[in-house]
Amino acid sequence: MFTIAIRIGAPRAILGLKNPPVSGYDGGFPAKRIAAKNNASKSSKKTGAAVVRERAKGTFALVSLGCPKNLVDAECMAGQLKEAGYRMLKRPDGVDFVLINTCGFIGDARKESYDAIEEMIGLKNCGFVKGVIVAGCLAERDREKMLERYPGIDQMLGVFGRDDVVAAVERFQTGFLEQRAVFRPAPSQPLHDDRRLRITPRHLAFLKIAEGCNRLCAFCSIPLMRGPYASKPLEEITVEAEKLAADGVQELIVIAQDTTFYGMDNYGKPMLAEALRRLNAVEGFKWIRLMYLYPMHVDDELLDVIADSEKILPYVDIPLQHINDDVLRRMRRRVDRAATLNLLEKMRAKIPSLAIRTTLITGFPGETEEQFEELRRFVADQKFERLGAFAYCEEPGTAAAELDGKISEEEKLRRRDALLAVQQPIVFERNESLIGAQADVIIDSAVPKEKNAFVGRTYADAPEIDGVVYVTGEKLKTGDIVKAEIVGFQDYDLIAAAVE
């Protein structure tokens, strides 16, 4: 089994805890992951012939950047390479090639991807690695310009060229340079994600139920890179979930660019509620977390399923982006203030102990001071359990890039910081109110060099974007869900002691 070894550029320091969790506009998990082998004993038990055959194919390191949807793609490429006889190593030094799955969503993510490419090409130029293969959203977005900018790239794959990764490696290894890039059109059906080599901890996995997006929000470049929405069939989702449960997954996180649109393309109606019923029936999962809900199509049926299901957590990630009607119209969100307020009220009424995570954008073109103040009051009134705020980032090729009323970077950041200043005491007050209460905590990892100290999360915390719980207790193991008493908090994170 493989697990995350290095996270660089993650939204918050692992132990620093001084900055609020942040993410992309869509609630993503911006992080750099270098996959690592976590069970070397398995390879040592292979026959000598198997080891020779595997070494003959080559070794690689995997760098995965961006959101969980991109992570699933990286796992699929790693799985196909493993099937073909390639072996993934912990670090890039000395490998035959590095595979970088890039993110191209916003400026900071693109910079992180470019930095990773430059770093790996630098290792190649110094003789530490033999080749560099670039895949993912930024490759899809830049295409030939990427090869012009970085001639040291040996092979490049667009988003939908993902399943050509083995052929790309073979071209690199044989010196066939006539074809250095593969770009394929978005398929009418989503790619299959069943050939995965997971690099998340064993107890945690993402289930991608759809690809692409039909929303065409003015600020968002995802449809330019990921194409139109394509839902997986219900049967395929169920089979994939069953495999993940059999592999030891305790927490399943359901993802898509827009989970509430699931089924509209192939069933003609929203089918997320039915998909969740089927997932809830899969044996083995303890927690099912739902991410990336768009406000449209969140109906009573869906809310009832979340409220009544044994395993589906009362946690909803629903990026709202703004509350002012004029700003929402310019964003092309197709929702308004009244509908948003009604939805939030209904969600809290139907789902007990609901934790709502949302993301908001400040400084969108044309946003006035009065409109921002409306947004600020909205955050103060709603008291969201989790919130990320982002200064608007202009994306080339999007409708928002053509809008007038551009706001200075300094002012966008000022408004973002002002919004976070409203949210911070809300979080701290909530954390203080939890002291003395007991909560179920899933254990993610042990604290390095500390005895009986662990890092976990409550139902209200998605991995990497929300807070954590520091738990003390004996005989705890990664993947355990334990009852713990909250004894304190440190900024955005809780401190607890296991009670059973």
N, C-alpha and C positions, 0 to 999 in steps of 0.2 A: 504494500500500500504506500501511496505517496501522499505527502502532506506539505503544506506551505512551510518553507524554510526561511525565507527572507521577505519582509514587506518593507519596501522603500517608498516613501511618498504617500504613506497611508494617511487617512484623514485625521488621525490623532496619534500622538505618541503612545506607545504601549503602556508606559508607566508615568509619563509626564503629567497627563490629565489636566493640562492648563488651558487647552483650547476646546471650544465646542465642536462636537462632531460635525463634519461637513460632507457633502456629497455632490454629485452632479445634479442638474436641473431635474432629472427623472428619478431622483432618489438612488442613484447608482453608488457603487463602492469604488471610488478611485484608488487604486493601489497597484503596486508593482509586486508581482509574485514570481519568485524563482522556485520551481518545483524541485522537490528533493526526495530521494529514496529513503523510506522510513523502515524498511524491513529487509536488510541485506541478507539475512539468514536464508530467505527463500531462494535467492540465486545460488547460494553456496550448496544447496541440496540438489541442484540440477546435475545431470550427468555431464561428464567431460565433453561429450560431443555437443550437447546443447549449449554449453558455455562457449565453445569454439565457434559454433554457428552464430551465436548472438554477437560475439565480439567481431566476427567477420563483417557483419552488417554495419556496425558503427555505434557511436555513442553521441548523445545530444543533451543539451540543457534547454529548459523551457522557461521563457519569461512571459508572463501573462499580465497584461495591463488593462485597466478599465473595469467595467461593470461585471456582474455575475453572468450576464448573457455571453459576454466575451470569454469569461472563464470556462463556461461549458464548451464553447468552440475550441478553446485551447486543450481541454481535457479530451475532446474527440480527436484532435490531431495527434495528441500524445498516445492515445489508445491505438490509433491506426499505425503509428510508427512502432509501437511495441509489438503489434501483431505481425508486422513485417520483419521483426527481428532486431530492431534498434533498442538500445538500452539507455534509459534516462539517468543522468548523474546529478549529484547534489549541486555541483558548482560548474561554471563554464570552463574553468581552466583545464585544458587538455582534451576537450571533447572534439568530435569531428565537426559538429555544427551546433549553432545556437538557433532556436526557433523563437522569434519574438512575435507575439500576438498583440497588435497595437490597438490603441484607442484614438479616435479622431473627433470626439464629440465637442469639446470646448478647448479654448486656447491652452489652458494649463495641462489638459490631458495630451494634447498634441505635443507640447513641449516635452512632457515626460517621455512620450514615445520617441521623439527625435533624440532625446538624451540617451535613451536606452540603445537605440540603433548606433549612435556615435560611440558609445562605450563598448559595444560588442565588436564593431568594426575596428576599434582601437586594439582590442585583444587579438583580433585576427591579424592586424598589421604587425603586432609584436610576436606572432607565432603561437599564441596560447590557444587559439581555436582555428580550425581550418576553414569554416564557412559560416555565413550569416544568412538566414532565411527569414523574411519579414512577411507577416500575414495580418489579416484583420481590417478594422475599419479605416485606419489611416492609410493603409496600402490601397484600399478600395477608393478612398477619396483622392489621394494624390496620383495614383497610377504611375504613368511613365515619368512624371515629374520627380517621383521618389527615386527612381533609378538614376535620373540625371543629377539629383542632389547628392546621392550616395552611391557612387559607382562600385563601392565595395560590397554592396548587397549581391549575393550570389543567385538567389531565387526570391520571387515575390508572389504572394497569393492574395487575391481579393477575398472578400467575405464569403462569396459563394464558390470560390475555388478551394475552400477548406479541405474537401475530401480528395484533392489532388496532391496532398502533402507528400505522400510516399513517392509519387512520380517526380515531384520537384526535387526531393532529396537525391533520387537516383540520377537525375540530370546533372545535379551539382557534382555528385561523386564520379560520374563518368566524363565530366568535362564538356557536356553538351550545352554550349552557351548560346546556340541559336534561339532558344526559347528561355527567357529568364522570368517571365511573368504569366500568370493565368488569371484571367478575369472572366467570370461567367455571369449571365443575367440572373436576376432573382427568379428562382423556380416557382412554379404555381403551387407546389407543396413544400413545406419546410423540410430541411435536411434532417435525416435521422440522427439522433444523439445516443444511439445504443452502444457504440464502440468507444466507450470512455475509459480513460485511465484517470481516476479522480485524484486531484491534488489538494482537495480540502481535507480537513480531519475526517476520520472514518465515520464519525457520528453525524456529520453534517453534509448535506448535498443540495444542489439547486436543480429544480426540474423546470426546464424551459418548455412552455406549452404552446408557444407560437413564435413566429419570426416577423420582423418588419413592423410597419406602422402606417395607418391610413389617416392619422389625425391632421397632419400638415400644420402644426402649430408654427406661427410665424418665426419664432426664435430657434427652432429645432432643425438640425441637419440630419437626424437619424434616418428619415425616409430616403435621403439622398444616398446613404451608404448601405442601408439595410433593406430597401425596397418596400413593397406593399405588404400588408398584413397577410399572414398565412398561418392558420391554426393547424395544429396536429390533430388527427382523429382521436376521439376519446379512448378507443381501444389501445392506441399506441402509447398514450399517456399512462394508462393503467399498467401496461406491461413494463414500461420503463420504470415506473414507481415501484412495482413489485421487485424488480431487479435491485433497485437501490435499497429497499428494505431488507432484502436477503443479504445484502453486502454490509449490513450493520448500521444503516442510517437511522438515527433517532429523530433528528429534526430535518424535515423536508421543507424547502423554501420554494414556493411556486412563483415563477417569474415569466415575464414577457415584456415587450415594450409597453403594452397596454393590456393588462390581464382581463379587464372587464369587457373588452371587445372580443374575447375568445368565443369562437363559434359563429360569429356573424358572417364570415366569408364562406364557410363550408356547410353550416347548418341553417343559415338564414335567420338566426336569433341568438341572443346571448346564451352561452352554455357553461359559463364558469361555475354556476351553482351545481349543475349536474357533475361537472368534473370534480368539484370538491367533495361531493357525496361519494364518488367512486374512490377518491384518494383516502377519505376518512375510513373507508372499509378495508383498506390494505393493512394487513397485519404487520406489525413490527414498528411502525412509526409511533412516537410518543407526542411529538409536536409537528404541526403543519402551519407554516407561516405564509402569509399572503402579501405580496409586494406589487407595486406599480399599478394601483387601481386608478383609472381615469374617472372623474366624477360622473360622467355619463354612464348609463347602464348599471349603476349601483341601485338595484331595486329591492323590494321587500323580500323576494325569494332568496336573493343572495345573502342579505343580512340575516334572515332566519336560519339559513344553513350555517353561517358562521356562529351564530348564537347557540344553536342546538347541537352542533357537532362535538364529539368527545375530544377530538385531537386538534381541531382548528383553533389556533390561538386568538384571543380577543385583541388582536393587533392588526391595524390597517395602515398601510403605507399608501397615501393618496396625495400626490403632488397637486397643489391648488394653484400655485404660481402668483396669484394676486386675488384681490377681492373687489377692486373698483371696476364697474361695468365698462367704462370707456377703455381702460387698460386691457381688460379681458377681451374686448372686441378687437383691439389692435393686435393682440396676441393670437387671435383666431382660435380661442379656446372653446367656443360654442357652449359656454355656460355663463351664468350671471350671478350676481351677488345673492339675490333672493333664493335661487336654486341651491347655491352652495350652503347658505345658512340653514335652509330646510333639510338638506342632506345631513349636515353635521348633527343637527338636533335629532333626526330620526336614527342615525347610527348610534348615538349615545343612549337613546331611549331603548333601542332593541338589543344592544349588546352590553351586558353587564361588565363593568371594570374595563371598558374599552380603552386601549392606548392608541392614539392617533399620531402618526408621523406625517408631516407634510414638508414641502419645500416651497420657497417663495423667491421671487426675483425682484431685485430693486434696480432702479435706473433704466427700466425699459424705455425705448425711445418715446418721448412725449409725456412721460410720467411727470405730473406736476407735484409741487410740494404738498398741495392739498390731497392729491390722490395717494401720495406716500403716507400722509398722516392717517388717512382712512385705513391703509394697510396696517399701520402701527397699532391703531386702536383695535383692529380686528384680532391681531395677535394677543393683545392684552386681554381682550374679552374672552377669547376662546380657550386660552390656557392649554395649548397643545402639549401633550406629554413629550413629544419629540419634534424638533423643527430644525431645518437647515435653511439658511438664507444665503443668496448668491447675488453678487453684482452681475448685471447683464453683460454677456460676452457676445459681441457681434460675430455671427457665423457667415462666412462667404457663401453665397448661393441661396440664402434663406430670404423670405419675404421681409423680415424685420430689418435686414441689412439695407433695404431700400427706403425705409421710413425716415421721415424728417423728425426733428426734435431730439437729436442726439444729446446725451447728457455726458458731462465730463467724467472721466474715470475717478477722479477725486470725489465727486459728488455721489457717484454710484456706490463707492466704498463707504462713504459716510453714512448713507442710508442703510446699507447692509449692516454696518456696525451698530447703528441705532436700533435696528430691528432685533439683533441678537442681544442687545442690552435690555430690551423688554423681556425677551424669552428667558434669559439667564436666571433671574430671581424666581421665575415660575418653576423652573426645574429644581432649583435649590430648595424652595419651599416644599415641593412635592417629596424630594428626597428626605428632608427632615421629618415630614409627616409619616414616613415609612419606618422610622426607627422604632424598634420594639415589635414590629409586625413580622410575620413569617412568610416566606415566598419560596416557590419552587425555583431552583437554579440549575441550569444545565452547565456542566463543567466542560470548558473548552481546552484548558491546558493547565499545567503546573507552573507556578512562579519559579523561574530559574534560581537555583542556589538557595531556595527557601524551603524549609521543612514544613509539610502539612499546609502549604499555602497554594491556592489555586485561583484561576481566573474563570469566571462563568458569566452567565447572563440570565435575566428573568424573561418572562414572556414578552415584556415591553421593550426588549432590546434585540434588534437585528444585528448579526455579526458585522463588525467593522464600522458601521455607521452610527450606532447608538452607544450608550454607556455599557459598562461592565460591572460585575460584582466580584470583589475580592473576598474569597471564602477561605476560612481556616477549618480544618477538620481532618480526622484520621481516616485512612483507608479509602480516600476518594480517588476515583479514576476518571480519566477523560471520557466523556459521553454519559456519565452518570447524571441523573436528575435527582437532586437532593433537596430536602427541606432545610432552609436556613433562616436564622433570625437576623434581621437587619440591626446592626449595632452602631452604625455611623455612615458617613458619606464623605467623599473627597471630591469636591466640585461636582462633576457629572456622574460620578461612579459611586456605587454603594460598597459598604464593608459589612460582611456578614460572618456568622459562625454556624456551621452545620449542626443541626439538632437531632439528626437520626442517621 
